[in-house]
Amino acid sequence: MDCRDEMTDAQRTARIRALNDHLRTTGLGGKTMLTRAVAELPPPVLEALLTVVRSFDGFTADNDPWGEHDFGSVQVGDEAFFWKIDCYDTNLEFGSPDPADDTISRRVLTVMVAADL
């Protein structure tokens, strides 16, 4: 692999990370889905959870090995939650052929109770 190939990989990862961060921090650029358990939280707890997800910046090599900022674990009160960003094709049927290209990809941020897994 030559330097140009490595740069391309780095640029692709940076683009995917930027698109994922944009959805997570703003709610724009995709859909946000809540599992039933999350959707049934009392409004103040749900608001606190979404605020914590939006502000999450605890990415490490352990929890973000690909550098795409597509998963996180957060705590609200005594409850642990996960969030995950998946990238689909434009019909939301299959994985995206190129997650770095937002013209052919649709992102979905799912927030779930960790105990549900």
All heavy atoms as an XYZ file, in Angstrom:
908
protein
N       0.848     -1.172      0.000
C       0.000      0.000      0.000
C       0.892      1.233      0.000
O       1.765      1.365      0.836
C      -0.892     -0.023      1.241
C      -1.837      1.144      1.315
S      -2.889      1.143      2.792
C      -3.866     -0.307      2.565
N       0.691      2.138     -0.958
C       1.511      3.343     -0.994
C       0.861      4.465     -0.184
O      -0.243      4.318      0.339
C       1.808      3.780     -2.431
C       0.579      4.258     -3.191
O      -0.373      4.732     -2.558
O       0.590      4.158     -4.429
N       1.548      5.558     -0.070
C       1.095      6.676      0.757
C      -0.262      7.217      0.319
O      -1.092      7.577      1.142
C       2.153      7.775      0.737
S       1.867      9.066      1.934
N      -0.499      7.260     -0.997
C      -1.784      7.762     -1.488
C      -2.929      6.875     -1.034
O      -3.995      7.366     -0.680
C      -1.775      7.873     -3.008
C      -0.942      9.026     -3.514
C      -0.918      9.004     -4.994
N      -0.396      7.696     -5.411
C       0.064      7.422     -6.596
N       0.051      8.325     -7.532
N       0.529      6.240     -6.881
N      -2.715      5.558     -1.026
C      -3.762      4.644     -0.562
C      -4.041      4.866      0.922
O      -5.190      4.863      1.353
C      -3.372      3.190     -0.800
C      -3.397      2.811     -2.269
O      -4.066      3.514     -3.051
O      -2.743      1.828     -2.616
N      -2.990      5.061      1.702
C      -3.181      5.311      3.130
C      -3.914      6.622      3.349
O      -4.787      6.717      4.197
C      -1.837      5.313      3.850
C      -1.208      3.938      3.929
C       0.128      3.961      4.625
O       0.339      4.818      5.492
O       0.964      3.120      4.282
N      -3.576      7.642      2.588
C      -4.258      8.923      2.714
C      -5.727      8.777      2.365
O      -6.588      9.314      3.028
C      -3.592      9.979      1.831
C      -4.182     11.355      2.015
S      -3.902     12.000      3.653
C      -2.398     12.881      3.356
N      -6.017      8.015      1.325
C      -7.399      7.778      0.930
C      -8.165      7.100      2.064
O      -9.284      7.486      2.374
C      -7.472      6.924     -0.354
O      -6.813      7.640     -1.397
C      -8.888      6.649     -0.768
N      -7.566      6.106      2.688
C      -8.212      5.440      3.812
C      -8.440      6.420      4.960
O      -9.505      6.432      5.577
C      -7.379      4.257      4.305
C      -7.404      3.077      3.356
O      -8.281      3.039      2.465
O      -6.543      2.183      3.505
N      -7.450      7.238      5.234
C      -7.581      8.227      6.307
C      -8.664      9.254      5.981
O      -9.441      9.637      6.858
C      -6.245      8.925      6.546
N      -8.726      9.676      4.745
C      -9.752     10.638      4.344
C     -11.145     10.015      4.422
O     -12.096     10.664      4.868
C      -9.492     11.161      2.931
C      -8.297     12.076      2.846
C      -7.947     12.442      1.414
O      -8.279     11.738      0.470
N      -7.247     13.555      1.264
N     -11.264      8.761      3.998
C     -12.559      8.068      4.078
C     -13.004      7.952      5.524
O     -14.152      8.225      5.854
C     -12.473      6.683      3.439
C     -12.456      6.671      1.932
C     -12.375      5.258      1.373
N     -13.323      4.326      1.965
C     -14.640      4.336      1.769
N     -15.182      5.233      0.994
N     -15.415      3.441      2.353
N     -12.101      7.539      6.384
C     -12.439      7.408      7.801
C     -12.838      8.753      8.384
O     -13.815      8.847      9.131
C     -11.255      6.801      8.580
O     -10.990      5.495      8.053
C     -11.559      6.698     10.058
N     -12.110      9.800      8.050
C     -12.436     11.143      8.546
C     -13.810     11.587      8.058
O     -14.578     12.210      8.811
C     -11.366     12.144      8.117
N     -14.149     11.278      6.825
C     -15.457     11.650      6.275
C     -16.577     10.887      6.977
O     -17.592     11.463      7.350
C     -15.487     11.384      4.766
C     -16.810     11.639      4.115
C     -17.079     13.115      3.981
N     -18.340     13.286      3.253
C     -19.168     14.278      3.448
N     -18.858     15.243      4.296
N     -20.282     14.352      2.781
N     -16.406      9.587      7.170
C     -17.403      8.777      7.883
C     -17.570      9.296      9.303
O     -18.689      9.470      9.793
C     -17.005      7.284      7.875
C     -17.096      6.731      6.452
C     -17.871      6.479      8.835
C     -16.446      5.373      6.268
N     -16.471      9.580      9.965
C     -16.507     10.107     11.332
C     -17.265     11.435     11.376
O     -18.115     11.654     12.237
C     -15.081     10.267     11.861
C     -15.020     10.779     13.285
C     -13.604     10.770     13.859
N     -12.617     11.386     12.995
C     -11.632     10.725     12.382
N     -11.502      9.419     12.523
N     -10.772     11.371     11.618
N     -16.988     12.326     10.429
C     -17.657     13.633     10.393
C     -19.158     13.465     10.166
O     -19.973     14.143     10.824
C     -17.051     14.513      9.309
N     -19.554     12.575      9.264
C     -20.980     12.351      9.016
C     -21.654     11.730     10.236
O     -22.778     12.126     10.603
C     -21.164     11.469      7.778
C     -20.784     12.109      6.449
C     -20.686     11.050      5.345
C     -21.763     13.207      6.065
N     -20.997     10.777     10.883
C     -21.550     10.171     12.095
C     -21.667     11.192     13.218
O     -22.693     11.262     13.905
C     -20.696      8.985     12.540
C     -20.850      7.782     11.646
O     -21.793      7.683     10.855
N     -19.922      6.842     11.747
N     -20.635     11.996     13.408
C     -20.673     13.025     14.453
C     -21.773     14.047     14.182
O     -22.447     14.495     15.105
C     -19.322     13.737     14.570
C     -18.267     12.907     15.290
O     -18.622     11.902     15.949
O     -17.079     13.274     15.188
N     -21.959     14.399     12.930
C     -22.994     15.370     12.579
C     -24.378     14.839     12.969
O     -25.175     15.566     13.585
C     -22.935     15.695     11.083
C     -23.928     16.711     10.642
N     -23.877     18.024     11.040
C     -25.013     16.592      9.847
C     -24.882     18.682     10.504
N     -25.602     17.831      9.773
N     -24.664     13.592     12.635
C     -25.949     13.011     13.019
C     -26.078     12.950     14.536
O     -27.087     13.387     15.102
C     -26.109     11.607     12.414
C     -27.323     10.810     12.900
C     -28.632     11.545     12.644
C     -27.339      9.432     12.260
N     -25.068     12.436     15.190
C     -25.146     12.253     16.641
C     -25.275     13.575     17.394
O     -26.068     13.693     18.318
C     -23.920     11.486     17.155
C     -23.951     11.218     18.652
C     -22.727     10.456     19.094
N     -21.494     11.054     18.640
C     -20.927     12.150     19.187
N     -21.486     12.738     20.210
N     -19.790     12.615     18.702
N     -24.545     14.578     16.991
C     -24.526     15.831     17.756
C     -25.655     16.782     17.405
O     -26.016     17.624     18.213
C     -23.177     16.566     17.591
O     -22.993     16.908     16.220
C     -22.021     15.708     18.096
N     -26.222     16.656     16.199
C     -27.264     17.596     15.774
C     -28.616     16.949     15.506
O     -29.627     17.633     15.452
C     -26.857     18.332     14.480
O     -26.844     17.398     13.390
C     -25.509     19.013     14.626
N     -28.616     15.643     15.283
C     -29.849     14.971     14.882
C     -30.150     15.127     13.403
O     -31.156     14.639     12.912
N     -29.251     15.785     12.681
C     -29.435     16.023     11.246
C     -28.563     15.063     10.450
O     -27.514     14.638     10.917
C     -29.065     17.468     10.907
C     -29.837     18.552     11.658
C     -29.250     19.921     11.354
C     -31.310     18.496     11.322
N     -29.001     14.749      9.238
C     -28.212     13.883      8.377
C     -28.541     12.417      8.518
O     -27.762     11.562      8.104
N     -29.704     12.115      9.067
C     -30.121     10.727      9.218
C     -31.353     10.642     10.090
O     -32.043     11.633     10.327
N     -31.618      9.450     10.575
C     -32.764      9.205     11.446
C     -32.256      8.816     12.824
O     -31.204      8.194     12.956
C     -33.615      8.054     10.910
C     -34.272      8.333      9.581
C     -35.079      7.123      9.141
C     -35.719      7.399      7.812
N     -37.131      7.620      7.893
N     -33.034      9.160     13.834
C     -32.753      8.714     15.189
C     -33.877      7.790     15.618
O     -35.052      8.157     15.522
C     -32.634      9.901     16.161
O     -31.552     10.736     15.729
C     -32.368      9.428     17.576
N     -33.513      6.609     16.048
C     -34.479      5.610     16.493
C     -34.236      5.319     17.969
O     -33.092      5.268     18.417
C     -34.323      4.314     15.690
C     -34.412      4.500     14.184
S     -35.989      5.126     13.625
C     -37.032      3.731     13.947
N     -35.325      5.137     18.694
C     -35.262      4.791     20.101
C     -35.894      3.421     20.283
O     -36.976      3.169     19.727
C     -36.032      5.810     20.947
C     -35.710      7.288     20.735
C     -36.648      8.157     21.556
C     -34.261      7.573     21.074
N     -35.249      2.548     21.036
C     -35.901      1.284     21.341
C     -37.113      1.582     22.213
O     -37.251      2.670     22.785
C     -34.953      0.323     22.078
O     -34.565      0.910     23.315
C     -33.741     -0.031     21.221
N     -38.010      0.627     22.320
C     -39.244      0.824     23.099
C     -38.925      1.240     24.535
O     -39.540      2.154     25.070
C     -40.088     -0.443     23.084
C     -41.404     -0.284     23.832
C     -42.228     -1.545     23.773
N     -42.416     -1.943     22.398
C     -43.565     -1.839     21.737
N     -44.620     -1.359     22.341
N     -43.655     -2.234     20.487
N     -37.943      0.581     25.148
C     -37.597      0.898     26.534
C     -37.117      2.340     26.666
O     -37.445      3.033     27.642
C     -36.538     -0.057     27.051
N     -36.371      2.832     25.695
C     -35.893      4.220     25.731
C     -37.051      5.174     25.473
O     -37.207      6.187     26.160
C     -34.748      4.437     24.713
C     -34.408      5.912     24.567
C     -33.521      3.644     25.134
N     -37.895      4.868     24.499
C     -39.026      5.740     24.172
C     -39.996      5.872     25.338
O     -40.685      6.894     25.459
C     -39.757      5.205     22.944
N     -40.051      4.879     26.212
C     -40.966      4.906     27.357
C     -40.365      5.563     28.602
O     -41.033      5.644     29.639
C     -41.433      3.487     27.674
C     -42.310      2.914     26.578
C     -42.703      1.461     26.796
O     -42.145      0.809     27.707
O     -43.564      0.982     26.040
N     -39.143      6.060     28.509
C     -38.542      6.758     29.650
C     -39.326      8.033     29.952
O     -39.884      8.656     29.034
C     -37.090      7.129     29.341
C     -36.095      5.981     29.238
C     -34.760      6.491     28.699
C     -35.900      5.313     30.594
N     -39.343      8.461     31.192
C     -39.968      9.744     31.505
C     -39.280     10.857     30.705
O     -38.058     10.814     30.501
C     -39.719      9.916     33.012
C     -39.442      8.531     33.523
C     -38.812      7.789     32.384
N     -40.038     11.836     30.230
C     -39.462     12.884     29.383
C     -38.178     13.525     29.918
O     -37.239     13.716     29.149
C     -40.603     13.886     29.222
C     -41.837     13.029     29.322
C     -41.496     11.984     30.357
N     -38.085     13.843     31.210
C     -36.822     14.449     31.669
C     -35.616     13.504     31.544
O     -34.507     13.943     31.246
C     -37.088     14.792     33.147
C     -38.567     14.802     33.290
C     -39.097     13.837     32.269
N     -35.837     12.215     31.751
C     -34.749     11.237     31.636
C     -34.362     11.077     30.162
O     -33.177     11.048     29.818
C     -35.153      9.877     32.253
C     -34.058      8.831     32.035
C     -35.464     10.037     33.733
N     -35.366     11.013     29.279
C     -35.091     10.900     27.847
C     -34.321     12.119     27.359
O     -33.346     11.990     26.621
C     -36.389     10.735     27.061
C     -36.232     10.643     25.541
C     -35.313      9.498     25.143
C     -37.606     10.502     24.897
N     -34.723     13.296     27.793
C     -34.018     14.520     27.397
C     -32.572     14.493     27.881
O     -31.647     14.841     27.139
C     -34.742     15.747     27.940
C     -34.135     17.044     27.493
C     -34.923     18.249     27.981
O     -36.139     18.158     28.129
O     -34.271     19.285     28.222
N     -32.360     14.065     29.116
C     -30.999     13.976     29.664
C     -30.175     12.959     28.870
O     -29.005     13.206     28.550
C     -31.040     13.589     31.138
N     -30.788     11.831     28.521
C     -30.090     10.802     27.750
C     -29.656     11.337     26.387
O     -28.500     11.181     25.986
C     -30.980      9.574     27.576
C     -30.473      8.494     26.620
C     -29.108      7.966     27.046
C     -31.502      7.374     26.516
N     -30.558     11.985     25.684
C     -30.219     12.505     24.361
C     -29.147     13.589     24.444
O     -28.276     13.680     23.573
C     -31.468     13.000     23.652
C     -32.480     11.895     23.309
C     -33.726     12.492     22.672
C     -31.865     10.820     22.436
N     -29.167     14.365     25.498
C     -28.128     15.379     25.700
C     -26.771     14.717     25.911
O     -25.762     15.149     25.338
C     -28.486     16.286     26.893
O     -29.702     16.977     26.594
C     -27.385     17.294     27.176
N     -26.739     13.658     26.695
C     -25.486     12.943     26.956
C     -24.976     12.281     25.673
O     -23.774     12.312     25.385
C     -25.673     11.910     28.091
C     -24.481     10.990     28.215
C     -25.932     12.617     29.403
N     -25.870     11.700     24.879
C     -25.457     11.085     23.613
C     -24.884     12.146     22.683
O     -23.831     11.961     22.074
C     -26.634     10.337     22.949
C     -26.293      9.934     21.519
C     -27.028      9.115     23.771
N     -25.562     13.282     22.578
C     -25.097     14.350     21.679
C     -23.731     14.891     22.084
O     -22.943     15.295     21.228
C     -26.112     15.490     21.658
C     -27.346     15.179     20.885
C     -28.266     16.387     20.778
N     -29.572     15.961     20.340
C     -30.675     16.006     21.066
N     -30.640     16.502     22.296
N     -31.811     15.577     20.595
N     -23.456     14.909     23.361
C     -22.196     15.499     23.824
C     -21.091     14.467     24.058
O     -19.982     14.834     24.456
C     -22.440     16.298     25.106
O     -22.883     15.448     26.148
N     -21.369     13.206     23.794
C     -20.389     12.152     24.028
C     -19.095     12.434     23.264
O     -19.112     12.734     22.070
C     -20.952     10.789     23.582
C     -20.014      9.650     23.819
C     -19.943      9.034     25.052
C     -19.187      9.182     22.806
C     -19.072      7.977     25.272
C     -18.315      8.128     23.008
C     -18.263      7.529     24.249
N     -17.975     12.353     23.962
C     -16.677     12.527     23.301
C     -15.621     11.578     23.880
O     -14.430     11.798     23.736
C     -16.201     13.977     23.385
C     -15.873     14.415     24.803
O     -16.082     13.640     25.758
O     -15.390     15.546     24.969
N     -16.077     10.513     24.485
C     -15.171      9.560     25.122
C     -14.675      8.466     24.202
O     -14.599      7.301     24.602
N     -14.321      8.824     22.988
C     -13.839      7.831     22.030
C     -12.398      7.455     22.337
O     -11.561      8.320     22.567
C     -13.950      8.369     20.602
C     -15.365      8.656     20.188
C     -15.833      9.960     20.161
C     -16.224      7.630     19.851
C     -17.134     10.236     19.790
C     -17.530      7.895     19.486
C     -17.990      9.194     19.452
N     -12.151      6.146     22.351
C     -10.802      5.624     22.586
C     -10.531      4.516     21.566
O     -11.441      4.071     20.855
C     -10.678      5.031     24.005
O     -11.503      3.856     24.081
C     -11.089      6.036     25.079
N      -9.310      4.047     21.558
C      -8.966      2.928     20.674
C      -9.756      1.680     21.046
O     -10.042      0.840     20.193
C      -7.469      2.659     20.734
N     -10.135      1.552     22.307
C     -10.898      0.379     22.748
C     -12.348      0.423     22.284
O     -12.899     -0.596     21.875
C     -10.871      0.254     24.271
C      -9.503     -0.149     24.787
O      -8.754     -0.815     24.047
O      -9.188      0.203     25.937
N     -12.998      1.585     22.372
C     -14.420      1.651     22.020
C     -14.671      2.191     20.611
O     -15.808      2.240     20.165
C     -15.219      2.446     23.057
C     -14.894      3.922     23.078
O     -14.269      4.478     22.174
N     -15.325      4.589     24.140
N     -13.627      2.606     19.926
C     -13.761      3.143     18.566
C     -12.564      2.705     17.720
O     -11.822      3.531     17.198
C     -13.863      4.675     18.629
C     -14.202      5.307     17.299
O     -14.899      4.659     16.486
O     -13.768      6.445     17.060
N     -12.374      1.385     17.560
C     -11.155      0.897     16.898
C     -11.012      1.335     15.441
O      -9.900      1.420     14.937
C     -11.273     -0.629     17.004
C     -12.732     -0.889     17.190
C     -13.255      0.296     17.960
N     -12.100      1.639     14.756
C     -12.025      2.049     13.349
C     -12.009      3.563     13.197
O     -11.890      4.076     12.090
C     -13.182      1.447     12.550
C     -13.208     -0.036     12.640
C     -14.138     -0.809     13.288
C     -12.245     -0.958     12.123
N     -13.803     -2.141     13.196
C     -12.647     -2.254     12.473
C     -11.079     -0.804     11.383
C     -11.933     -3.388     12.119
C     -10.364     -1.949     11.019
C     -10.787     -3.204     11.391
N     -12.198      4.291     14.299
C     -12.144      5.749     14.253
C     -13.337      6.400     13.574
O     -13.243      7.536     13.119
N     -14.466      5.687     13.527
C     -15.630      6.207     12.815
C     -16.684      6.824     13.731
O     -17.709      7.312     13.254
C     -16.259      5.087     11.972
C     -15.317      4.610     10.876
C     -15.892      3.484     10.038
O     -16.946      2.910     10.401
O     -15.271      3.165      9.004
N     -16.473      6.795     15.033
C     -17.417      7.373     16.001
C     -18.837      6.841     15.777
O     -19.803      7.590     15.734
C     -17.413      8.903     15.931
C     -16.149      9.523     16.409
N     -16.010     10.870     16.597
C     -14.945      8.993     16.749
C     -14.792     11.151     17.012
N     -14.124     10.019     17.118
N     -18.958      5.510     15.697
C     -20.251      4.907     15.394
C     -20.884      4.156     16.568
O     -21.937      3.542     16.419
C     -20.146      3.983     14.184
C     -19.173      2.824     14.402
O     -18.459      2.802     15.424
O     -19.123      1.947     13.524
N     -20.278      4.229     17.756
C     -20.810      3.520     18.919
C     -20.363      4.218     20.185
O     -19.263      4.761     20.251
C     -20.295      2.069     18.939
C     -20.689      1.332     20.183
C     -21.937      0.749     20.285
C     -19.826      1.247     21.258
C     -22.317      0.088     21.452
C     -20.189      0.592     22.418
C     -21.441     -0.002     22.512
N     -21.229      4.182     21.190
C     -20.841      4.706     22.490
C     -21.694      4.124     23.594
O     -22.809      3.644     23.366
N     -21.173      4.165     24.773
C     -21.863      3.738     25.982
C     -21.926      4.934     26.920
O     -20.906      5.600     27.142
C     -21.095      2.588     26.636
O     -21.695      2.215     27.850
N     -23.114      5.215     27.434
C     -23.299      6.363     28.320
C     -24.106      5.944     29.542
O     -24.794      4.922     29.529
C     -23.997      7.539     27.589
C     -23.141      8.055     26.437
C     -25.378      7.156     27.098
N     -24.026      6.759     30.550
C     -24.723      6.511     31.806
C     -25.620      7.708     32.100
O     -25.192      8.853     32.004
C     -23.689      6.344     32.924
C     -24.230      5.837     34.218
C     -24.279      4.328     34.277
O     -23.620      3.639     33.505
N     -25.081      3.822     35.181
N     -26.858      7.428     32.464
C     -27.780      8.462     32.932
C     -28.380      7.931     34.218
O     -29.080      6.914     34.207
C     -28.878      8.793     31.896
C     -29.885      9.775     32.480
C     -28.266      9.342     30.620
N     -28.077      8.600     35.319
C     -28.484      8.074     36.611
C     -27.805      6.740     36.841
O     -26.601      6.601     36.630
N     -28.588      5.745     37.218
C     -28.044      4.404     37.470
C     -28.138      3.496     36.249
O     -27.765      2.331     36.327
C     -28.803      3.744     38.631
C     -28.560      4.449     39.955
O     -27.492      5.070     40.113
O     -29.448      4.380     40.831
N     -28.641      4.006     35.148
C     -28.909      3.189     33.962
C     -27.838      3.383     32.891
O     -27.438      4.506     32.589
C     -30.265      3.563     33.377
C     -30.763      2.634     32.321
C     -31.414      1.386     32.880
O     -32.238      1.508     33.791
O     -31.079      0.297     32.398
N     -27.385      2.283     32.313
C     -26.422      2.323     31.205
C     -27.179      2.228     29.882
O     -28.152      1.478     29.762
C     -25.430      1.177     31.318
N     -26.708      2.987     28.909
C     -27.318      3.020     27.579
C     -26.223      2.888     26.529
O     -25.079      3.280     26.757
C     -28.060      4.343     27.346
C     -29.192      4.568     28.286
C     -28.988      5.206     29.508
C     -30.477      4.148     27.969
C     -30.035      5.423     30.389
C     -31.528      4.360     28.839
C     -31.307      4.999     30.053
N     -26.593      2.354     25.383
C     -25.720      2.309     24.216
C     -26.355      3.126     23.110
O     -27.581      3.225     23.023
C     -25.545      0.879     23.686
C     -24.801     -0.043     24.596
C     -25.263     -1.332     24.793
C     -23.636      0.339     25.246
C     -24.580     -2.222     25.616
C     -22.948     -0.533     26.062
C     -23.423     -1.819     26.240
N     -25.521      3.678     22.264
C     -25.995      4.256     21.005
C     -25.117      3.700     19.899
O     -23.954      3.376     20.107
C     -25.995      5.786     21.035
C     -24.648      6.401     21.279
C     -24.127      6.800     22.480
C     -23.640      6.666     20.307
N     -22.857      7.290     22.308
C     -22.534      7.224     20.976
C     -23.567      6.487     18.924
C     -21.375      7.601     20.320
C     -22.398      6.860     18.270
C     -21.325      7.418     18.972
N     -25.716      3.526     18.730
C     -25.014      2.934     17.597
C     -25.489      3.602     16.325
O     -26.680      3.857     16.167
C     -25.339      1.434     17.543
C     -24.818      0.700     16.328
C     -23.350      0.423     16.449
C     -22.835     -0.444     15.314
N     -22.020      0.277     14.355
N     -24.555      3.918     15.432
C     -24.908      4.466     14.126
C     -24.619      3.400     13.077
O     -23.509      2.874     12.998
C     -24.121      5.752     13.814
C     -24.480      6.842     14.814
C     -24.403      6.204     12.376
C     -23.683      8.117     14.684
N     -25.645      3.088     12.309
C     -25.512      2.159     11.187
C     -25.736      2.934      9.906
O     -26.494      3.903      9.873
C     -26.528      1.023     11.299
C     -26.243      0.136     12.506
O     -25.169     -0.478     12.538
O     -27.097      0.083     13.408
N     -25.095      2.481      8.849
C     -25.174      3.170      7.562
C     -25.756      2.213      6.526
O     -25.199      1.142      6.295
C     -23.785      3.650      7.160
S     -23.818      4.892      5.892
N     -26.869      2.621      5.940
C     -27.611      1.783      4.999
C     -27.598      2.382      3.596
O     -27.238      3.541      3.402
C     -29.065      1.655      5.461
C     -29.209      0.964      6.789
C     -29.310      1.694      7.961
C     -29.250     -0.418      6.859
C     -29.449      1.058      9.189
C     -29.382     -1.066      8.076
C     -29.484     -0.312      9.239
O     -29.604     -0.948     10.447
N     -28.102      1.586      2.647
C     -28.317      2.113      1.305
C     -29.502      3.089      1.355
O     -30.130      3.260      2.399
C     -28.558      0.983      0.296
C     -29.837      0.191      0.547
O     -30.668      0.577      1.400
O     -30.026     -0.829     -0.137
N     -29.810      3.722      0.252
C     -30.850      4.763      0.256
C     -32.240      4.217      0.529
O     -33.127      4.968      0.918
C     -30.855      5.550     -1.067
O     -31.023      4.632     -2.147
C     -29.571      6.343     -1.242
N     -32.452      2.912      0.344
C     -33.750      2.303      0.639
C     -33.832      1.756      2.059
O     -34.846      1.167      2.432
C     -34.046      1.174     -0.361
C     -34.237      1.699     -1.759
O     -34.807      2.770     -1.962
N     -33.744      0.956     -2.739
N     -32.766      1.918      2.824
C     -32.686      1.408      4.194
C     -32.920     -0.105      4.258
O     -33.496     -0.616      5.214
C     -33.683      2.142      5.108
C     -33.450      3.637      5.285
C     -34.614      4.281      6.016
C     -32.153      3.898      6.022
N     -32.441     -0.813      3.236
C     -32.617     -2.266      3.185
C     -31.324     -3.021      3.454
O     -31.339     -4.080      4.080
C     -33.132     -2.688      1.807
C     -34.528     -2.214      1.523
C     -35.008     -2.623      0.144
O     -34.218     -2.553     -0.822
O     -36.173     -3.011      0.048
N     -30.214     -2.502      2.966
C     -28.925     -3.182      3.059
C     -27.872     -2.193      3.537
O     -28.108     -0.995      3.578
C     -28.521     -3.756      1.688
C     -29.558     -4.655      1.097
C     -30.363     -4.216      0.060
C     -29.744     -5.937      1.590
C     -31.337     -5.048     -0.490
C     -30.715     -6.774      1.046
C     -31.512     -6.327      0.010
N     -26.700     -2.708      3.855
C     -25.604     -1.827      4.211
C     -25.241     -0.903      3.059
O     -25.414     -1.250      1.888
N     -24.762      0.268      3.396
C     -24.369      1.233      2.369
C     -23.195      0.705      1.563
O     -22.257      0.137      2.130
C     -23.967      2.554      3.007
O     -23.387      3.412      2.046
N     -23.217      0.924      0.252
C     -22.064      0.527     -0.554
C     -20.841      1.405     -0.280
O     -19.716      1.002     -0.545
C     -22.550      0.696     -1.995
C     -23.701      1.625     -1.923
C     -24.307      1.451     -0.561
N     -21.061      2.614      0.270
C     -19.956      3.515      0.592
C     -20.396      4.495      1.675
O     -20.952      5.548      1.383
C     -19.491      4.276     -0.647
C     -18.284      5.163     -0.366
O     -17.792      5.178      0.797
O     -17.818      5.831     -1.292
N     -20.168      4.156      2.951
C     -20.599      5.017      4.048
C     -19.993      6.421      4.035
O     -20.496      7.316      4.703
C     -20.154      4.260      5.298
C     -19.990      2.855      4.865
C     -19.571      2.914      3.428
N     -18.933      6.633      3.271
C     -18.325      7.961      3.189
C     -19.082      8.867      2.218
O     -18.855     10.072      2.204
C     -16.868      7.852      2.759
N     -19.978      8.301      1.430
C     -20.728      9.067      0.428
C     -22.163      9.233      0.893
O     -22.975      8.310      0.801
C     -20.671      8.339     -0.919
C     -21.333      9.105     -2.043
O     -22.065     10.090     -1.771
O     -21.143      8.715     -3.204
N     -22.489     10.419      1.400
C     -23.832     10.632      1.939
C     -24.910     10.741      0.859
O     -26.091     10.758      1.165
C     -23.878     11.830      2.880
C     -23.525     13.144      2.223
O     -22.888     13.134      1.157
O     -23.887     14.188      2.789
N     -24.529     10.769     -0.415
C     -25.550     10.794     -1.476
C     -26.115      9.402     -1.742
O     -27.192      9.288     -2.335
C     -24.987     11.374     -2.801
O     -23.982     10.500     -3.310
C     -24.433     12.771     -2.583
N     -25.412      8.366     -1.304
C     -25.907      7.000     -1.517
C     -26.072      6.250     -0.201
O     -26.242      5.031     -0.184
C     -24.983      6.203     -2.463
C     -23.570      6.093     -1.897
C     -24.972      6.824     -3.854
C     -22.683      5.108     -2.639
N     -26.050      6.971      0.918
C     -26.110      6.356      2.239
C     -27.159      7.033      3.102
O     -27.394      8.235      2.972
C     -24.755      6.479      2.949
O     -23.727      5.908      2.176
N     -27.748      6.260      3.986
C     -28.670      6.790      4.985
C     -28.201      6.287      6.345
O     -28.051      5.092      6.554
C     -30.112      6.333      4.728
C     -30.663      6.765      3.387
C     -30.812      8.292      3.306
N     -31.253      8.706      1.989
C     -30.453      9.128      1.012
N     -29.140      9.175      1.193
N     -30.940      9.511     -0.144
N     -27.992      7.213      7.265
C     -27.530      6.872      8.597
C     -28.710      6.745      9.554
O     -29.667      7.511      9.470
C     -26.579      7.953      9.119
C     -25.237      7.842      8.495
C     -24.257      8.901      8.945
N     -22.919      8.449      8.651
C     -22.481      8.204      7.419
N     -23.246      8.414      6.384
N     -21.263      7.747      7.226
N     -28.580      5.782     10.485
C     -29.587      5.594     11.518
C     -28.851      5.498     12.853
O     -27.996      4.638     13.039
C     -30.425      4.314     11.279
C     -31.406      4.107     12.419
C     -31.148      4.398      9.942
N     -29.194      6.406     13.752
C     -28.678      6.410     15.118
C     -29.721      5.712     15.994
O     -30.870      6.172     16.040
C     -28.440      7.837     15.595
C     -28.217      8.057     17.096
C     -26.970      7.346     17.582
C     -28.161      9.536     17.401
N     -29.341      4.630     16.639
C     -30.252      3.913     17.530
C     -29.748      4.065     18.953
O     -28.571      3.865     19.229
C     -30.315      2.412     17.164
O     -30.687      2.295     15.784
C     -31.325      1.682     18.021
N     -30.673      4.438     19.844
C     -30.352      4.570     21.277
C     -31.112      3.468     22.002
O     -32.319      3.296     21.805
C     -30.758      5.968     21.809
C     -30.359      6.100     23.273
C     -30.130      7.076     20.964
N     -30.380      2.707     22.830
C     -30.974      1.558     23.491
C     -30.508      1.437     24.930
O     -29.451      1.969     25.301
C     -30.638      0.282     22.725
C     -29.153     -0.034     22.702
S     -28.632     -1.119     21.368
C     -28.397      0.058     20.063
N     -31.284      0.745     25.734
C     -30.907      0.419     27.105
C     -29.892     -0.712     27.034
O     -30.113     -1.709     26.347
C     -32.139     -0.003     27.928
C     -31.741     -0.423     29.341
C     -33.168      1.119     27.964
N     -28.781     -0.561     27.720
C     -27.727     -1.577     27.662
C     -28.243     -2.929     28.118
O     -27.859     -3.964     27.564
C     -26.530     -1.143     28.501
N     -29.139     -2.955     29.078
C     -29.674     -4.224     29.581
C     -30.484     -4.973     28.536
O     -30.695     -6.179     28.650
C     -30.533     -3.958     30.820
N     -30.940     -4.278     27.482
C     -31.713     -4.933     26.429
C     -30.864     -5.892     25.605
O     -31.396     -6.733     24.889
C     -32.333     -3.902     25.478
C     -33.526     -3.207     26.103
O     -34.023     -3.671     27.143
O     -33.955     -2.182     25.541
N     -29.542     -5.696     25.626
C     -28.684     -6.580     24.837
C     -28.474     -7.827     25.600
O     -28.195     -8.761     25.666
C     -27.369     -5.897     24.509
C     -27.502     -4.648     23.666
C     -26.147     -4.063     23.368
C     -28.219     -4.927     22.367
